[in-house]
Amino acid sequence: MERGSALLTDRSALNTIRACYQCAKCTSGCPVAALDPGYNPRRFLRLAAIGEEEAVLRDGKLWYCLACFTCQERCPEEARPAEVLLALKNLACERGFAPAALLAAARLVAADGRLYNIDEFHNEYREDEGLPALDEETGILGKLLALTGLQGRLEG
């Protein structure tokens, strides 16, 4: 099997990695890289392309991407780095490498429909600010999560 092909087979966004010639326009325009010199979107694309999938999926900095798509707009080869990073995050989740905080937040949303419960206090505050009250019922979210299969992943 060709080196790197295991990671690239089931995600069409990941196939665009091969178009990347490491010009660094993605990293030089990245707002996260501007704040954290250790964050390098180009590195993730390169590691994925050469088959270092474990290194990519385990790297906590993968989750720093804001999905602002600046990298994608700057890429001269249309390697779609933002889509690749999203696909890598999805793959990391599927393989059990998602950050614990992300899973905890997802479980809260799955259980309650929100990150925190809406109660009378919150709705009074919203009313004071001229905002409409929010329903406490969020039952449809559980149905959506079940249909997408996410509910099972959060429980497992």
Phi and psi in radians as a Rosetta constraint file:
Dihedral C 1 N 2 CA 2 C 2 CIRCULARHARMONIC -1.132 0.35
Dihedral N 2 CA 2 C 2 N 3 CIRCULARHARMONIC 2.410 0.35
Dihedral C 2 N 3 CA 3 C 3 CIRCULARHARMONIC -1.038 0.35
Dihedral N 3 CA 3 C 3 N 4 CIRCULARHARMONIC 2.265 0.35
Dihedral C 3 N 4 CA 4 C 4 CIRCULARHARMONIC 1.619 0.35
Dihedral N 4 CA 4 C 4 N 5 CIRCULARHARMONIC -0.237 0.35
Dihedral C 4 N 5 CA 5 C 5 CIRCULARHARMONIC -1.259 0.35
Dihedral N 5 CA 5 C 5 N 6 CIRCULARHARMONIC -0.472 0.35
Dihedral C 5 N 6 CA 6 C 6 CIRCULARHARMONIC -1.046 0.35
Dihedral N 6 CA 6 C 6 N 7 CIRCULARHARMONIC -0.742 0.35
Dihedral C 6 N 7 CA 7 C 7 CIRCULARHARMONIC -1.283 0.35
Dihedral N 7 CA 7 C 7 N 8 CIRCULARHARMONIC -0.508 0.35
Dihedral C 7 N 8 CA 8 C 8 CIRCULARHARMONIC -1.558 0.35
Dihedral N 8 CA 8 C 8 N 9 CIRCULARHARMONIC -0.171 0.35
Dihedral C 8 N 9 CA 9 C 9 CIRCULARHARMONIC -1.233 0.35
Dihedral N 9 CA 9 C 9 N 10 CIRCULARHARMONIC -0.800 0.35
Dihedral C 9 N 10 CA 10 C 10 CIRCULARHARMONIC -1.728 0.35
Dihedral N 10 CA 10 C 10 N 11 CIRCULARHARMONIC 0.139 0.35
Dihedral C 10 N 11 CA 11 C 11 CIRCULARHARMONIC -2.245 0.35
Dihedral N 11 CA 11 C 11 N 12 CIRCULARHARMONIC 1.981 0.35
Dihedral C 11 N 12 CA 12 C 12 CIRCULARHARMONIC -1.091 0.35
Dihedral N 12 CA 12 C 12 N 13 CIRCULARHARMONIC -0.593 0.35
Dihedral C 12 N 13 CA 13 C 13 CIRCULARHARMONIC -1.082 0.35
Dihedral N 13 CA 13 C 13 N 14 CIRCULARHARMONIC -0.607 0.35
Dihedral C 13 N 14 CA 14 C 14 CIRCULARHARMONIC -1.221 0.35
Dihedral N 14 CA 14 C 14 N 15 CIRCULARHARMONIC -0.408 0.35
Dihedral C 14 N 15 CA 15 C 15 CIRCULARHARMONIC -1.157 0.35
Dihedral N 15 CA 15 C 15 N 16 CIRCULARHARMONIC -0.355 0.35
Dihedral C 15 N 16 CA 16 C 16 CIRCULARHARMONIC -1.301 0.35
Dihedral N 16 CA 16 C 16 N 17 CIRCULARHARMONIC -0.199 0.35
Dihedral C 16 N 17 CA 17 C 17 CIRCULARHARMONIC -0.969 0.35
Dihedral N 17 CA 17 C 17 N 18 CIRCULARHARMONIC -0.629 0.35
Dihedral C 17 N 18 CA 18 C 18 CIRCULARHARMONIC -1.087 0.35
Dihedral N 18 CA 18 C 18 N 19 CIRCULARHARMONIC -0.373 0.35
Dihedral C 18 N 19 CA 19 C 19 CIRCULARHARMONIC -1.347 0.35
Dihedral N 19 CA 19 C 19 N 20 CIRCULARHARMONIC -0.302 0.35
Dihedral C 19 N 20 CA 20 C 20 CIRCULARHARMONIC -1.260 0.35
Dihedral N 20 CA 20 C 20 N 21 CIRCULARHARMONIC 2.209 0.35
Dihedral C 20 N 21 CA 21 C 21 CIRCULARHARMONIC -1.957 0.35
Dihedral N 21 CA 21 C 21 N 22 CIRCULARHARMONIC 0.380 0.35
Dihedral C 21 N 22 CA 22 C 22 CIRCULARHARMONIC 1.104 0.35
Dihedral N 22 CA 22 C 22 N 23 CIRCULARHARMONIC 0.755 0.35
Dihedral C 22 N 23 CA 23 C 23 CIRCULARHARMONIC -1.315 0.35
Dihedral N 23 CA 23 C 23 N 24 CIRCULARHARMONIC -0.352 0.35
Dihedral C 23 N 24 CA 24 C 24 CIRCULARHARMONIC 1.364 0.35
Dihedral N 24 CA 24 C 24 N 25 CIRCULARHARMONIC 0.182 0.35
Dihedral C 24 N 25 CA 25 C 25 CIRCULARHARMONIC -1.127 0.35
Dihedral N 25 CA 25 C 25 N 26 CIRCULARHARMONIC -0.569 0.35
Dihedral C 25 N 26 CA 26 C 26 CIRCULARHARMONIC -1.108 0.35
Dihedral N 26 CA 26 C 26 N 27 CIRCULARHARMONIC -0.815 0.35
Dihedral C 26 N 27 CA 27 C 27 CIRCULARHARMONIC -1.261 0.35
Dihedral N 27 CA 27 C 27 N 28 CIRCULARHARMONIC -0.686 0.35
Dihedral C 27 N 28 CA 28 C 28 CIRCULARHARMONIC -1.183 0.35
Dihedral N 28 CA 28 C 28 N 29 CIRCULARHARMONIC -0.408 0.35
Dihedral C 28 N 29 CA 29 C 29 CIRCULARHARMONIC -1.736 0.35
Dihedral N 29 CA 29 C 29 N 30 CIRCULARHARMONIC -0.059 0.35
Dihedral C 29 N 30 CA 30 C 30 CIRCULARHARMONIC -1.304 0.35
Dihedral N 30 CA 30 C 30 N 31 CIRCULARHARMONIC 2.167 0.35
Dihedral C 30 N 31 CA 31 C 31 CIRCULARHARMONIC -1.153 0.35
Dihedral N 31 CA 31 C 31 N 32 CIRCULARHARMONIC -0.509 0.35
Dihedral C 31 N 32 CA 32 C 32 CIRCULARHARMONIC -1.236 0.35
Dihedral N 32 CA 32 C 32 N 33 CIRCULARHARMONIC -0.756 0.35
Dihedral C 32 N 33 CA 33 C 33 CIRCULARHARMONIC -1.108 0.35
Dihedral N 33 CA 33 C 33 N 34 CIRCULARHARMONIC -0.519 0.35
Dihedral C 33 N 34 CA 34 C 34 CIRCULARHARMONIC -1.152 0.35
Dihedral N 34 CA 34 C 34 N 35 CIRCULARHARMONIC -0.555 0.35
Dihedral C 34 N 35 CA 35 C 35 CIRCULARHARMONIC -1.582 0.35
Dihedral N 35 CA 35 C 35 N 36 CIRCULARHARMONIC -0.518 0.35
Dihedral C 35 N 36 CA 36 C 36 CIRCULARHARMONIC -2.281 0.35
Dihedral N 36 CA 36 C 36 N 37 CIRCULARHARMONIC 1.738 0.35
Dihedral C 36 N 37 CA 37 C 37 CIRCULARHARMONIC -1.053 0.35
Dihedral N 37 CA 37 C 37 N 38 CIRCULARHARMONIC -0.293 0.35
Dihedral C 37 N 38 CA 38 C 38 CIRCULARHARMONIC -1.395 0.35
Dihedral N 38 CA 38 C 38 N 39 CIRCULARHARMONIC -0.157 0.35
Dihedral C 38 N 39 CA 39 C 39 CIRCULARHARMONIC -1.604 0.35
Dihedral N 39 CA 39 C 39 N 40 CIRCULARHARMONIC 2.218 0.35
Dihedral C 39 N 40 CA 40 C 40 CIRCULARHARMONIC -2.516 0.35
Dihedral N 40 CA 40 C 40 N 41 CIRCULARHARMONIC 1.681 0.35
Dihedral C 40 N 41 CA 41 C 41 CIRCULARHARMONIC -1.001 0.35
Dihedral N 41 CA 41 C 41 N 42 CIRCULARHARMONIC -0.615 0.35
Dihedral C 41 N 42 CA 42 C 42 CIRCULARHARMONIC -1.059 0.35
Dihedral N 42 CA 42 C 42 N 43 CIRCULARHARMONIC -0.630 0.35
Dihedral C 42 N 43 CA 43 C 43 CIRCULARHARMONIC -1.079 0.35
Dihedral N 43 CA 43 C 43 N 44 CIRCULARHARMONIC -0.724 0.35
Dihedral C 43 N 44 CA 44 C 44 CIRCULARHARMONIC -1.104 0.35
Dihedral N 44 CA 44 C 44 N 45 CIRCULARHARMONIC -0.741 0.35
Dihedral C 44 N 45 CA 45 C 45 CIRCULARHARMONIC -1.088 0.35
Dihedral N 45 CA 45 C 45 N 46 CIRCULARHARMONIC -0.750 0.35
Dihedral C 45 N 46 CA 46 C 46 CIRCULARHARMONIC -1.161 0.35
Dihedral N 46 CA 46 C 46 N 47 CIRCULARHARMONIC -0.798 0.35
Dihedral C 46 N 47 CA 47 C 47 CIRCULARHARMONIC -1.059 0.35
Dihedral N 47 CA 47 C 47 N 48 CIRCULARHARMONIC -0.725 0.35
Dihedral C 47 N 48 CA 48 C 48 CIRCULARHARMONIC -1.122 0.35
Dihedral N 48 CA 48 C 48 N 49 CIRCULARHARMONIC -0.709 0.35
Dihedral C 48 N 49 CA 49 C 49 CIRCULARHARMONIC -1.139 0.35
Dihedral N 49 CA 49 C 49 N 50 CIRCULARHARMONIC -0.571 0.35
Dihedral C 49 N 50 CA 50 C 50 CIRCULARHARMONIC -1.663 0.35
Dihedral N 50 CA 50 C 50 N 51 CIRCULARHARMONIC 0.123 0.35
Dihedral C 50 N 51 CA 51 C 51 CIRCULARHARMONIC 1.571 0.35
Dihedral N 51 CA 51 C 51 N 52 CIRCULARHARMONIC 0.241 0.35
Dihedral C 51 N 52 CA 52 C 52 CIRCULARHARMONIC -1.528 0.35
Dihedral N 52 CA 52 C 52 N 53 CIRCULARHARMONIC 0.989 0.35
Dihedral C 52 N 53 CA 53 C 53 CIRCULARHARMONIC -1.136 0.35
Dihedral N 53 CA 53 C 53 N 54 CIRCULARHARMONIC -0.663 0.35
Dihedral C 53 N 54 CA 54 C 54 CIRCULARHARMONIC -1.057 0.35
Dihedral N 54 CA 54 C 54 N 55 CIRCULARHARMONIC -0.752 0.35
Dihedral C 54 N 55 CA 55 C 55 CIRCULARHARMONIC -1.081 0.35
Dihedral N 55 CA 55 C 55 N 56 CIRCULARHARMONIC -0.719 0.35
Dihedral C 55 N 56 CA 56 C 56 CIRCULARHARMONIC -1.187 0.35
Dihedral N 56 CA 56 C 56 N 57 CIRCULARHARMONIC -0.888 0.35
Dihedral C 56 N 57 CA 57 C 57 CIRCULARHARMONIC -1.227 0.35
Dihedral N 57 CA 57 C 57 N 58 CIRCULARHARMONIC -0.466 0.35
Dihedral C 57 N 58 CA 58 C 58 CIRCULARHARMONIC -1.525 0.35
Dihedral N 58 CA 58 C 58 N 59 CIRCULARHARMONIC -0.258 0.35
Dihedral C 58 N 59 CA 59 C 59 CIRCULARHARMONIC -1.267 0.35
Dihedral N 59 CA 59 C 59 N 60 CIRCULARHARMONIC 2.027 0.35
Dihedral C 59 N 60 CA 60 C 60 CIRCULARHARMONIC -1.071 0.35
Dihedral N 60 CA 60 C 60 N 61 CIRCULARHARMONIC -0.431 0.35
Dihedral C 60 N 61 CA 61 C 61 CIRCULARHARMONIC -1.245 0.35
Dihedral N 61 CA 61 C 61 N 62 CIRCULARHARMONIC -0.274 0.35
Dihedral C 61 N 62 CA 62 C 62 CIRCULARHARMONIC -0.947 0.35
Dihedral N 62 CA 62 C 62 N 63 CIRCULARHARMONIC -0.593 0.35
Dihedral C 62 N 63 CA 63 C 63 CIRCULARHARMONIC -1.431 0.35
Dihedral N 63 CA 63 C 63 N 64 CIRCULARHARMONIC -0.040 0.35
Dihedral C 63 N 64 CA 64 C 64 CIRCULARHARMONIC -1.296 0.35
Dihedral N 64 CA 64 C 64 N 65 CIRCULARHARMONIC -0.352 0.35
Dihedral C 64 N 65 CA 65 C 65 CIRCULARHARMONIC -0.997 0.35
Dihedral N 65 CA 65 C 65 N 66 CIRCULARHARMONIC 2.261 0.35
Dihedral C 65 N 66 CA 66 C 66 CIRCULARHARMONIC -1.537 0.35
Dihedral N 66 CA 66 C 66 N 67 CIRCULARHARMONIC -0.105 0.35
Dihedral C 66 N 67 CA 67 C 67 CIRCULARHARMONIC 1.017 0.35
Dihedral N 67 CA 67 C 67 N 68 CIRCULARHARMONIC 0.705 0.35
Dihedral C 67 N 68 CA 68 C 68 CIRCULARHARMONIC -1.444 0.35
Dihedral N 68 CA 68 C 68 N 69 CIRCULARHARMONIC -0.256 0.35
Dihedral C 68 N 69 CA 69 C 69 CIRCULARHARMONIC 1.197 0.35
Dihedral N 69 CA 69 C 69 N 70 CIRCULARHARMONIC 0.245 0.35
Dihedral C 69 N 70 CA 70 C 70 CIRCULARHARMONIC -1.055 0.35
Dihedral N 70 CA 70 C 70 N 71 CIRCULARHARMONIC -0.753 0.35
Dihedral C 70 N 71 CA 71 C 71 CIRCULARHARMONIC -1.042 0.35
Dihedral N 71 CA 71 C 71 N 72 CIRCULARHARMONIC -0.706 0.35
Dihedral C 71 N 72 CA 72 C 72 CIRCULARHARMONIC -1.169 0.35
Dihedral N 72 CA 72 C 72 N 73 CIRCULARHARMONIC -0.690 0.35
Dihedral C 72 N 73 CA 73 C 73 CIRCULARHARMONIC -1.198 0.35
Dihedral N 73 CA 73 C 73 N 74 CIRCULARHARMONIC -0.502 0.35
Dihedral C 73 N 74 CA 74 C 74 CIRCULARHARMONIC -1.531 0.35
Dihedral N 74 CA 74 C 74 N 75 CIRCULARHARMONIC -0.294 0.35
Dihedral C 74 N 75 CA 75 C 75 CIRCULARHARMONIC -1.199 0.35
Dihedral N 75 CA 75 C 75 N 76 CIRCULARHARMONIC 2.064 0.35
Dihedral C 75 N 76 CA 76 C 76 CIRCULARHARMONIC -1.321 0.35
Dihedral N 76 CA 76 C 76 N 77 CIRCULARHARMONIC -0.266 0.35
Dihedral C 76 N 77 CA 77 C 77 CIRCULARHARMONIC -1.852 0.35
Dihedral N 77 CA 77 C 77 N 78 CIRCULARHARMONIC 0.086 0.35
Dihedral C 77 N 78 CA 78 C 78 CIRCULARHARMONIC 0.923 0.35
Dihedral N 78 CA 78 C 78 N 79 CIRCULARHARMONIC 0.773 0.35
Dihedral C 78 N 79 CA 79 C 79 CIRCULARHARMONIC -1.343 0.35
Dihedral N 79 CA 79 C 79 N 80 CIRCULARHARMONIC -0.091 0.35
Dihedral C 79 N 80 CA 80 C 80 CIRCULARHARMONIC 0.955 0.35
Dihedral N 80 CA 80 C 80 N 81 CIRCULARHARMONIC 0.953 0.35
Dihedral C 80 N 81 CA 81 C 81 CIRCULARHARMONIC -1.025 0.35
Dihedral N 81 CA 81 C 81 N 82 CIRCULARHARMONIC -0.640 0.35
Dihedral C 81 N 82 CA 82 C 82 CIRCULARHARMONIC -1.123 0.35
Dihedral N 82 CA 82 C 82 N 83 CIRCULARHARMONIC -0.721 0.35
Dihedral C 82 N 83 CA 83 C 83 CIRCULARHARMONIC -1.180 0.35
Dihedral N 83 CA 83 C 83 N 84 CIRCULARHARMONIC -0.621 0.35
Dihedral C 83 N 84 CA 84 C 84 CIRCULARHARMONIC -1.128 0.35
Dihedral N 84 CA 84 C 84 N 85 CIRCULARHARMONIC -0.793 0.35
Dihedral C 84 N 85 CA 85 C 85 CIRCULARHARMONIC -1.090 0.35
Dihedral N 85 CA 85 C 85 N 86 CIRCULARHARMONIC -0.694 0.35
Dihedral C 85 N 86 CA 86 C 86 CIRCULARHARMONIC -1.115 0.35
Dihedral N 86 CA 86 C 86 N 87 CIRCULARHARMONIC -0.760 0.35
Dihedral C 86 N 87 CA 87 C 87 CIRCULARHARMONIC -1.094 0.35
Dihedral N 87 CA 87 C 87 N 88 CIRCULARHARMONIC -0.672 0.35
Dihedral C 87 N 88 CA 88 C 88 CIRCULARHARMONIC -1.136 0.35
Dihedral N 88 CA 88 C 88 N 89 CIRCULARHARMONIC -0.697 0.35
Dihedral C 88 N 89 CA 89 C 89 CIRCULARHARMONIC -1.107 0.35
Dihedral N 89 CA 89 C 89 N 90 CIRCULARHARMONIC -0.751 0.35
Dihedral C 89 N 90 CA 90 C 90 CIRCULARHARMONIC -1.073 0.35
Dihedral N 90 CA 90 C 90 N 91 CIRCULARHARMONIC -0.746 0.35
Dihedral C 90 N 91 CA 91 C 91 CIRCULARHARMONIC -1.139 0.35
Dihedral N 91 CA 91 C 91 N 92 CIRCULARHARMONIC -0.696 0.35
Dihedral C 91 N 92 CA 92 C 92 CIRCULARHARMONIC -1.066 0.35
Dihedral N 92 CA 92 C 92 N 93 CIRCULARHARMONIC -0.717 0.35
Dihedral C 92 N 93 CA 93 C 93 CIRCULARHARMONIC -1.085 0.35
Dihedral N 93 CA 93 C 93 N 94 CIRCULARHARMONIC -0.823 0.35
Dihedral C 93 N 94 CA 94 C 94 CIRCULARHARMONIC -1.066 0.35
Dihedral N 94 CA 94 C 94 N 95 CIRCULARHARMONIC -0.553 0.35
Dihedral C 94 N 95 CA 95 C 95 CIRCULARHARMONIC -1.652 0.35
Dihedral N 95 CA 95 C 95 N 96 CIRCULARHARMONIC 0.113 0.35
Dihedral C 95 N 96 CA 96 C 96 CIRCULARHARMONIC 1.500 0.35
Dihedral N 96 CA 96 C 96 N 97 CIRCULARHARMONIC 0.370 0.35
Dihedral C 96 N 97 CA 97 C 97 CIRCULARHARMONIC -1.866 0.35
Dihedral N 97 CA 97 C 97 N 98 CIRCULARHARMONIC 0.284 0.35
Dihedral C 97 N 98 CA 98 C 98 CIRCULARHARMONIC -1.256 0.35
Dihedral N 98 CA 98 C 98 N 99 CIRCULARHARMONIC 2.531 0.35
Dihedral C 98 N 99 CA 99 C 99 CIRCULARHARMONIC -1.073 0.35
Dihedral N 99 CA 99 C 99 N 100 CIRCULARHARMONIC 2.510 0.35
Dihedral C 99 N 100 CA 100 C 100 CIRCULARHARMONIC -1.005 0.35
Dihedral N 100 CA 100 C 100 N 101 CIRCULARHARMONIC -0.680 0.35
Dihedral C 100 N 101 CA 101 C 101 CIRCULARHARMONIC -1.122 0.35
Dihedral N 101 CA 101 C 101 N 102 CIRCULARHARMONIC -0.666 0.35
Dihedral C 101 N 102 CA 102 C 102 CIRCULARHARMONIC -1.124 0.35
Dihedral N 102 CA 102 C 102 N 103 CIRCULARHARMONIC -0.773 0.35
Dihedral C 102 N 103 CA 103 C 103 CIRCULARHARMONIC -1.126 0.35
Dihedral N 103 CA 103 C 103 N 104 CIRCULARHARMONIC -0.695 0.35
Dihedral C 103 N 104 CA 104 C 104 CIRCULARHARMONIC -1.098 0.35
Dihedral N 104 CA 104 C 104 N 105 CIRCULARHARMONIC -0.756 0.35
Dihedral C 104 N 105 CA 105 C 105 CIRCULARHARMONIC -1.123 0.35
Dihedral N 105 CA 105 C 105 N 106 CIRCULARHARMONIC -0.737 0.35
Dihedral C 105 N 106 CA 106 C 106 CIRCULARHARMONIC -1.106 0.35
Dihedral N 106 CA 106 C 106 N 107 CIRCULARHARMONIC -0.674 0.35
Dihedral C 106 N 107 CA 107 C 107 CIRCULARHARMONIC -1.145 0.35
Dihedral N 107 CA 107 C 107 N 108 CIRCULARHARMONIC -0.689 0.35
Dihedral C 107 N 108 CA 108 C 108 CIRCULARHARMONIC -1.088 0.35
Dihedral N 108 CA 108 C 108 N 109 CIRCULARHARMONIC -0.782 0.35
Dihedral C 108 N 109 CA 109 C 109 CIRCULARHARMONIC -1.132 0.35
Dihedral N 109 CA 109 C 109 N 110 CIRCULARHARMONIC -0.706 0.35
Dihedral C 109 N 110 CA 110 C 110 CIRCULARHARMONIC -1.121 0.35
Dihedral N 110 CA 110 C 110 N 111 CIRCULARHARMONIC -0.698 0.35
Dihedral C 110 N 111 CA 111 C 111 CIRCULARHARMONIC -1.323 0.35
Dihedral N 111 CA 111 C 111 N 112 CIRCULARHARMONIC -0.736 0.35
Dihedral C 111 N 112 CA 112 C 112 CIRCULARHARMONIC -2.021 0.35
Dihedral N 112 CA 112 C 112 N 113 CIRCULARHARMONIC -0.142 0.35
Dihedral C 112 N 113 CA 113 C 113 CIRCULARHARMONIC 1.460 0.35
Dihedral N 113 CA 113 C 113 N 114 CIRCULARHARMONIC -0.114 0.35
Dihedral C 113 N 114 CA 114 C 114 CIRCULARHARMONIC -2.618 0.35
Dihedral N 114 CA 114 C 114 N 115 CIRCULARHARMONIC 2.942 0.35
Dihedral C 114 N 115 CA 115 C 115 CIRCULARHARMONIC -1.307 0.35
Dihedral N 115 CA 115 C 115 N 116 CIRCULARHARMONIC -0.375 0.35
Dihedral C 115 N 116 CA 116 C 116 CIRCULARHARMONIC -2.555 0.35
Dihedral N 116 CA 116 C 116 N 117 CIRCULARHARMONIC 2.715 0.35
Dihedral C 116 N 117 CA 117 C 117 CIRCULARHARMONIC -1.258 0.35
Dihedral N 117 CA 117 C 117 N 118 CIRCULARHARMONIC 2.487 0.35
Dihedral C 117 N 118 CA 118 C 118 CIRCULARHARMONIC -1.619 0.35
Dihedral N 118 CA 118 C 118 N 119 CIRCULARHARMONIC 2.179 0.35
Dihedral C 118 N 119 CA 119 C 119 CIRCULARHARMONIC -2.242 0.35
Dihedral N 119 CA 119 C 119 N 120 CIRCULARHARMONIC -3.009 0.35
Dihedral C 119 N 120 CA 120 C 120 CIRCULARHARMONIC -1.039 0.35
Dihedral N 120 CA 120 C 120 N 121 CIRCULARHARMONIC -0.692 0.35
Dihedral C 120 N 121 CA 121 C 121 CIRCULARHARMONIC -1.023 0.35
Dihedral N 121 CA 121 C 121 N 122 CIRCULARHARMONIC -0.824 0.35
Dihedral C 121 N 122 CA 122 C 122 CIRCULARHARMONIC -1.125 0.35
Dihedral N 122 CA 122 C 122 N 123 CIRCULARHARMONIC -0.700 0.35
Dihedral C 122 N 123 CA 123 C 123 CIRCULARHARMONIC -1.236 0.35
Dihedral N 123 CA 123 C 123 N 124 CIRCULARHARMONIC -0.569 0.35
Dihedral C 123 N 124 CA 124 C 124 CIRCULARHARMONIC -1.124 0.35
Dihedral N 124 CA 124 C 124 N 125 CIRCULARHARMONIC -0.740 0.35
Dihedral C 124 N 125 CA 125 C 125 CIRCULARHARMONIC -1.078 0.35
Dihedral N 125 CA 125 C 125 N 126 CIRCULARHARMONIC -0.786 0.35
Dihedral C 125 N 126 CA 126 C 126 CIRCULARHARMONIC -1.053 0.35
Dihedral N 126 CA 126 C 126 N 127 CIRCULARHARMONIC -0.722 0.35
Dihedral C 126 N 127 CA 127 C 127 CIRCULARHARMONIC -1.090 0.35
Dihedral N 127 CA 127 C 127 N 128 CIRCULARHARMONIC -0.761 0.35
Dihedral C 127 N 128 CA 128 C 128 CIRCULARHARMONIC -1.040 0.35
Dihedral N 128 CA 128 C 128 N 129 CIRCULARHARMONIC -0.548 0.35
Dihedral C 128 N 129 CA 129 C 129 CIRCULARHARMONIC -1.558 0.35
Dihedral N 129 CA 129 C 129 N 130 CIRCULARHARMONIC 0.047 0.35
Dihedral C 129 N 130 CA 130 C 130 CIRCULARHARMONIC 1.374 0.35
Dihedral N 130 CA 130 C 130 N 131 CIRCULARHARMONIC 0.361 0.35
Dihedral C 130 N 131 CA 131 C 131 CIRCULARHARMONIC -1.791 0.35
Dihedral N 131 CA 131 C 131 N 132 CIRCULARHARMONIC 2.623 0.35
Dihedral C 131 N 132 CA 132 C 132 CIRCULARHARMONIC -1.236 0.35
Dihedral N 132 CA 132 C 132 N 133 CIRCULARHARMONIC 2.665 0.35
Dihedral C 132 N 133 CA 133 C 133 CIRCULARHARMONIC -1.175 0.35
Dihedral N 133 CA 133 C 133 N 134 CIRCULARHARMONIC 2.632 0.35
Dihedral C 133 N 134 CA 134 C 134 CIRCULARHARMONIC -1.764 0.35
Dihedral N 134 CA 134 C 134 N 135 CIRCULARHARMONIC 2.473 0.35
Dihedral C 134 N 135 CA 135 C 135 CIRCULARHARMONIC -1.153 0.35
Dihedral N 135 CA 135 C 135 N 136 CIRCULARHARMONIC 2.490 0.35
Dihedral C 135 N 136 CA 136 C 136 CIRCULARHARMONIC -1.404 0.35
Dihedral N 136 CA 136 C 136 N 137 CIRCULARHARMONIC -0.381 0.35
Dihedral C 136 N 137 CA 137 C 137 CIRCULARHARMONIC -1.425 0.35
Dihedral N 137 CA 137 C 137 N 138 CIRCULARHARMONIC 2.191 0.35
Dihedral C 137 N 138 CA 138 C 138 CIRCULARHARMONIC -2.310 0.35
Dihedral N 138 CA 138 C 138 N 139 CIRCULARHARMONIC 0.530 0.35
Dihedral C 138 N 139 CA 139 C 139 CIRCULARHARMONIC -0.988 0.35
Dihedral N 139 CA 139 C 139 N 140 CIRCULARHARMONIC -0.486 0.35
Dihedral C 139 N 140 CA 140 C 140 CIRCULARHARMONIC -1.134 0.35
Dihedral N 140 CA 140 C 140 N 141 CIRCULARHARMONIC -0.511 0.35
Dihedral C 140 N 141 CA 141 C 141 CIRCULARHARMONIC -1.084 0.35
Dihedral N 141 CA 141 C 141 N 142 CIRCULARHARMONIC -0.747 0.35
Dihedral C 141 N 142 CA 142 C 142 CIRCULARHARMONIC -1.011 0.35
Dihedral N 142 CA 142 C 142 N 143 CIRCULARHARMONIC -0.685 0.35
Dihedral C 142 N 143 CA 143 C 143 CIRCULARHARMONIC -1.150 0.35
Dihedral N 143 CA 143 C 143 N 144 CIRCULARHARMONIC -0.727 0.35
Dihedral C 143 N 144 CA 144 C 144 CIRCULARHARMONIC -1.125 0.35
Dihedral N 144 CA 144 C 144 N 145 CIRCULARHARMONIC -0.734 0.35
Dihedral C 144 N 145 CA 145 C 145 CIRCULARHARMONIC -1.119 0.35
Dihedral N 145 CA 145 C 145 N 146 CIRCULARHARMONIC -0.670 0.35
Dihedral C 145 N 146 CA 146 C 146 CIRCULARHARMONIC -1.159 0.35
Dihedral N 146 CA 146 C 146 N 147 CIRCULARHARMONIC -0.723 0.35
Dihedral C 146 N 147 CA 147 C 147 CIRCULARHARMONIC -1.130 0.35
Dihedral N 147 CA 147 C 147 N 148 CIRCULARHARMONIC -0.623 0.35
Dihedral C 147 N 148 CA 148 C 148 CIRCULARHARMONIC -1.464 0.35
Dihedral N 148 CA 148 C 148 N 149 CIRCULARHARMONIC -0.223 0.35
Dihedral C 148 N 149 CA 149 C 149 CIRCULARHARMONIC 1.538 0.35
Dihedral N 149 CA 149 C 149 N 150 CIRCULARHARMONIC -0.061 0.35
Dihedral C 149 N 150 CA 150 C 150 CIRCULARHARMONIC -1.171 0.35
Dihedral N 150 CA 150 C 150 N 151 CIRCULARHARMONIC -0.625 0.35
Dihedral C 150 N 151 CA 151 C 151 CIRCULARHARMONIC -0.980 0.35
Dihedral N 151 CA 151 C 151 N 152 CIRCULARHARMONIC -0.789 0.35
Dihedral C 151 N 152 CA 152 C 152 CIRCULARHARMONIC -1.111 0.35
Dihedral N 152 CA 152 C 152 N 153 CIRCULARHARMONIC -0.644 0.35
Dihedral C 152 N 153 CA 153 C 153 CIRCULARHARMONIC -1.187 0.35
Dihedral N 153 CA 153 C 153 N 154 CIRCULARHARMONIC -0.600 0.35
Dihedral C 153 N 154 CA 154 C 154 CIRCULARHARMONIC -1.262 0.35
Dihedral N 154 CA 154 C 154 N 155 CIRCULARHARMONIC -0.526 0.35
Dihedral C 154 N 155 CA 155 C 155 CIRCULARHARMONIC -1.420 0.35
Dihedral N 155 CA 155 C 155 N 156 CIRCULARHARMONIC -0.508 0.35
